[in-house]
Amino acid sequence: MFYKKLAVVGLPIVLRNTLSSFNGFIDNFMVGMLGSDAISSVSIINQILFIFVTTFSGTNAIAGLYTTQYFGVKDYSSVKNVLLIRIIISVSLLLLFSVLIYFTYDYLINLFMTKGDYDTKRNIFNACNEYFLLSFLSLIPFTFTQIFTSTINESGSTSWPMILCLIATLTNIIFNYLLIDGNLGFPKLGLLGASLATFISRFVELLFVIAIRNRFAFLRNILNGLKLDCQLLRSIIVKVIPIFFNEFLFSFSFLVIAQLYSFQSIDNIVIMSITNTVVVFFMNLLIAIGYSSEILIGHQLGQCNFTLAYSYAKKALLFGFFIGIILTPIIIIISYYFPNLYNINIELASNITKCIQAFALNFYLLSIAVIIFYILRSGGKILLLSILDSGYFWLLVIPCQFMLIKLSNLKIFEIYFIIHLLNLVKCVIGIYFIKKKSWINSLVTNKLCT
């Protein structure tokens, strides 16, 4: 029964995440035709924007735990109230991020300029400036789209968000083709064209969200009966504040990790950018499976079906492990061909191949770690998630990476392999807490479950 439900709920999410990954690949590939400096600049800007995207996604997901469980007990009035709270929190985060970027932009860009000659650094910095503004502004429609589509997902209706993502992906591909190289009479805008294509595609996606809102009862006449439930707001804020700091530290750790790799060589920015195109594709697949499992488990937690929720958790873990084993050889095969799609030299291509293979050999561990995260999150165990998320990176990954880079002569792909192997620690700790069942908790019907 669980696997059938997982297929119904999860397949559209898998397809949506696959489209999102393909969208990222198209961006990376078409920008890659402009040369390694362009790839580096896009990678740097995306690392910076990743801080907001991850922090927003994490806090939005915590509010979504309430939505999922309210859907489990069919309390649609409370779903609307959570939606209002999500908008308030997300807009506040966007304003905060805007202020931080305004004061720290130059500093963050220069973090990656530890190696390389003056001309290379200047070219990358100018390219970053060209790509940044519209990419940043595209976060506005992205934020509102994600609020609504995640709410739709949490209802169990996962097909429409997938269709919306398809529309956005096609829009982005079309405008990338038209604006980067100036095809069919359009101006040749290079990196500016790539960021403009992203901006347009995200606004188109938001417009379609608005157009289909009446298909969902909880979005129909959304302003009717909408109110700010202060008690619910306090309950959500209590959980959002620690997850905000967790997600901020988690996302910032990736910027630090990318910077540490650049200590070896500025070429490592290109290596990691292209490697991460493959990594993100397969990680998005795992995230889709984990998120789908979280929805199913969350519905059971909301109804206080704790035994069934635990059974679902074990089945999700097993499924994630087998997916990791099955996809490992596929990723290895891809590693031999993928770098050849880019306009880069043989040495860079070889290092990218080996980095992708290092990721593949640890993919089964990543599969288990991702599923563990979503199982624990379904019960709202924020402190535990923080330890396994940002704590894992700052206390274990970053110190190990720093020592390997500074104290050894290991190649980038050897360091990359060791860093991914550290997921074993996260898996052992996570499985221990899942078996303890301390994560099993109803956030919305405590009185009924005592």
N, C-alpha and C positions, 0 to 999 in steps of 0.2 A: 504493500500500500504506500509506504513512504517513497519508494523509488518511482512509482507511478505519479504521485503528487509532485515529486521533485522534477520530473520530466515536464509536467504541465506548467508548473510555475517557473522552472529554471531554464527551459529551452529558449523562450523569448529573451530572457536576461542574458543568456550565453550569446545569442545572436546579436543582441544589442551591444554587449561588450566587445564582441568580435568586430562589429562595424566600427565601434569607437577606436579599437586598436588599428583597424585598417585605415581609418581616417588619419590617425597619427603617423602610420607608415607612409601614406601618400604625402603628407606634409613633409616628413623627413626626407623621403625619396626625391620629391620635386625640388626642395631646397638644396638637397645634396648635389643636384646638377649645377648649382651655382658655385661649388667648391667647398673646401674644408673650412675656410673662415666662416662661411655662411652656416655650415653645420654647427660649428662651435658657438656662434652667436645665438642661434635658435636654442641650442642645448642650455646655454647659460640663462637665457630669459625664461625658458620653461622650468628650470630648476627653481628660479625665484617665484614664479607664479604657482608652482607646485605647493609652496608653503600655504598660500591661501586656499587652493583647491582641496588639499588634504585636511586642513583645519576646518574649513567649511563642511566638507563631506563627513568628517567625524562628528562634529556637533549636530549637524542635520540628522545623522543616523541615530544619535542618542535620542533626539526628539521622536525619531521614527520608531523607536522601540515601543513608545507609548501608542503610536498610531497602529502598529502591528497588533498589539494586544487589545486595543479598543475595537479593531476590526474583528478580533477573535470573539468578542462578546457583543458585536453588532451595535456599539455605542457610537453612532455616526455624528451626533452632536459634539461629543468630545473630540472626534477626529478633526472637525472644523476648528475647534479651539486650539488644538495642537498645531494646526496649519498656520493660524495667526501667530502663534508663539514662534514657530519656525521662521516666519518672515521677519519678525522683529529681531530675532537673534542673528539671522543671516545678513540683514542690512547693516546691523551694528558691526559685524565682523568685516564686511566689505569697506565700511568707512574707516575702521581702525587700520586695516591693511593698506588703504590708500595713503593714510598719514605716514605710516611706517615706511612705505616705498618712497614717498616724497623726500624723506630725510636720509634714507640709507641707500638709494639706488646706485650712486657712483661707487660707494664702498663695496656693495655686494658684487658688482661687476668686476671690480679690481681684485676681489678674492681669487678669481680664476687666472689672474695675470701674473702668476709667480714665475713662469718660465716663458721663453720665447723672445724674439728680437722686438725692437721698438715698432717697426712697421707692421708686424703681425698683430701685436697688441692693439695698435691704433686702428687697424682694419676691423678687428673683431669688435672693438668698443663702438666704432661707428655703425657697424652692422647691427649691434644690439640696440642702439638708439633708433635705428630705422624700423626694427621689428617690434619694439616694446609697446608703444602707445596704443595702437589698435588691439594688440593682443591683450593688454590690460583692460581696455574698455569692454572687450568681449566677455569679461567676467560678469558684467551686469546682467545680460540676458541669460548667461549660463547659470547664475545663481537662482534666478526665479524659475527657470526651466527645471532645474534639479529638484527644487522644493516640491513642485507639482508632480513631476514624473515619479519621484521616489514615493510620494503618497499614493499614487496610483499603483505602483509596484506592491506596496505594503498591503493593499487591499486584496492582492492575489491576482489582479488583472495586469499581467506583465506584457501583453502583446502590443498595446498602443505605445508605450515608451520605446519598444523596439522599432516600431514603424516610424516614430518621430526621429529616432537616431538615424535610420536609413535615409530619411529626407535630408537631415542635416549633413550626413556624410556625402551624399550625391551633390548637394549644393556646394560643399567645400571643394570637392574634386573638380567640379565644373569651373568654379571661379579661380581655383589654383591654376588650372590649365589656361584660362583666359588671361589672367593678370600677372603671373610670374614671368612668362616668356612673351607676353603680348600677342597671343594667338587670335585669329579671326578678327583682326582689326582693333583689338583692345590695346591699351598702352602697356608697355613692358615695364613693370614696376618692381620686379625682383622680390626681395624680402618684404617690402611694403605690400606687394600684391598678395603674398602668402598670409600676412596678418590681416589684410582686408578681407580675404576669402574666409578666414576663420570668423571674423566679426560678422559678416553677412550671414554665414551658415547658422550661427547661434541665434541671431535675431529671427531668422526664418523658422527655426525650431520653436522658439518662444511663441511666435504668431500661431503656429499650428496647435500648440498646447492650449492657447486661448480659444481657438476655433473648436476644439473637441471637448471642451470642459463639460458641456451639457450631456455628454454620454455617461457621466458618472454622477450618481445621486448625491454624493457628498460634496461635489463641486457645483452642482446645479443651484442657482440662487444662493450663492455662497455667503452673501452678506446678510441673508435672513437669519436671525437668531445668533449671529456671530457675536461673541463677547470675549473679553479678556478674563479668563479664569485665573485669578491671582494665586489661588492655592496650587493649581496645576502649574502655573508659571514658576512658582517657588520650587516645586518638586522637580521640574525639568532643569531649572537653573542650577540646582544643587548637583545634578549629575553632569550638566554641560560644562561648568567651570573647570573641574579636573580634567575632563576629556579635551577641553580647549587647550590647556597647557600641555597635555599629553600629545595631542596631534600637532601642535606647534613645534614642540621639541622633536617629535618624530619626523616631521617634514623638514625641519631645519637640519636634522642629522644627515639627510640625503644631500643637502647642499654642502655640508662639511665633508662628507664622504667623497663627493665629486671633486671638491677642492683638494683633498688629500691626494687623490689620484693625479691631479694636475701638478703636484709637487715633483713627480717623476718627469713628466713631460707635458707640454701643452697639447701634444697630439693625443694624449689620453682622453681629452674632452671629446674628440671625434670618436675614438674607440668606444667610450662609454655611451655616447649618444646613439650610435648605430646599434651597439649591443642591446641597449635598453629598448630599442624598437621591437626586437624579438622578445625580450624579457617581459615587457609590458603586455604584449599580445597574449602570452601564455599565463601571466599573472592575472590578467583580466578574466580569463577563463576560470581560474581558481576562485577569484572574487565572486564571479557569477554563481558558482556552485555554493560557495559559502553564504552569500547573501540570500540565495533561494532557501537554503537550509535554515537560516536565521528566521525567515518569514514563516516557514512551516512550524519550527520550534516555538516561535513567539506566539503564534495562534494558539498552540496547546498550552503554553504558560498562562496566557490570558484567560483561558477556560479552566485553569488549575488542573489540567491533565498532566501531572508531573511525571508519572511513570512513562506515559507515551512520549513526552518531550525528551526524556533521557534515552529512550529507545531510538528516537529519531537522531539524537546526537551521535550515538554509537554507529548507526548506519551511515550517517554523513561522513564520519571519520574514515570508515572503511572504504566508502566510495571515493573519497578524496585520495586515499593512498593508492588505490588501483589506477585512478586517472593519472597520478604522478608516474607510476611505473610504466603505463602504456605509452605516455607521450614522450618519455625520455629518448628513445631511439629516433623518434620523429624530429625532435629538436636537434639532435646530433646531425642528422641528414641535412636539415635546413642550414646548419652552420657552415657547410662546405660551399653553398651556393649564394647565400644571402649577401655577403660582403661584395660580391662581384656586381651587384646592382648599382653600386655607388662609384662616383668619380674620385677614387682614392688610390694610393700607391699599394704595391704588393705587401709591404711590411705591415701597414695598417690593416689590410684585409686579413692577413695571417693572424694578427693579434685578436681581431674581432672574432674570427672563427674559433680560436682557442677559448676566448671569454664565453662565448655562447655554449661551447661544450662544457665548460666549468659549471655554468648555470644548469645545464641539462643533467649532469651527474648528481646534482643536489636537488633536482626538481621534486623528488618524492618527499623530501624533508619539507620543502616549501609548501607542498600540497597539504601536508598534515598541519603545518603551522597556521596556514590561512584558515582552514576549517575550524581549528581550535579557537582562533580569534572570534569567529562569528558565533560559535556555540556559546562562548563565555559572554559575548556582548548581548546575546538574546535575553539573558537574565539581568543585564544592567550592572555587572560587576566591574565598576570603573577602575577601582584601585588595582585590581588584579590585571586588567587590560593595560594599565599604564606601565606596570612592571614588565609585562611581556612585550610591550610595544616600544615606547620611547626609552624606558629603562634598559631594555635589551640592547638598543643601539648605542646609547651614551655610556653605559657601564661595561659593555663587552665588545661590541663591534668596532666602534671608533678607536678605543685604546689599542685593540689588536691590530687594526689597520695601520694606525700611526706607527706602532713599533715595527711592523713588517716593512713599511715603506722607509723608515728612518734607519733601521738597524739591520736590514737584510738586503741582499742583491736580487731578490726574487722578481720575476717578470710580473707584469700587470695581471696576466691571466692566472698565474699561480696564487697571487694574493686574492684575486677574485674568487677562486675556488675555496680557499681557506675561510674567507669571510662568509660564504654561503653555507659552508659546512657547520658553522656555529649555530645554525638553526636547530641542530640536534638538541642543544641546551633548552631552547624554547619549547620544543616538542615534548621533552621529558617533563618539564615543569607543567606545561599545559595539560597533558594527559593526566597527571597526578590530580590536578584540581578538578578536572571533569569527572574523574572517578569518585572524588569526594562529594560531588553533587551540591557543593555550596553555591554554585551559580544558578541553581534552579529556584526561580523566584517569579512571582506575579507582581508586576508594577502597578496594575490598575484595579485588582479585585482582592486585595489583601483580606478584607473583612469576610469575604466569602470562602477564603481558603484556609482560615485558621481552624 
